[in-house]
Amino acid sequence: MGERFYLYNDLIDTKTRFVSFMGEESRFDLAITMTDRFYGKKLVLNLQSNRFAIIGHDDLEEEGYLEQAFQLTEEEAAELRGFLTEVI
């Protein structure tokens, strides 16, 4: 086997918040990771669907972003957007 070529191989400190909440439409189990890696954005993982996205304020304002990233209905995305607006 040849030598492995790394584009990067960094070990960084992160802070992760685990939160679960029940909305009118759906339950959300999230892990929100904060790091300086993503230019101020946060890595949001939906632990139920195994989907994730790197999200900042600009992404929350983009129409259809959460629906596409997490495969949510408009109503579910509105609930998630409401929560993420508070923590991002």
Secondary structure, 3 states (H helix, E strand, C coil): CCCCCCCCCCCCCCEEEEEEEECCCCEEEEEEEECCCCCCCEEEEECCCCEEEEECHHHHHCCCHHHHHHCCCHHHHHHHHHHHHHHC
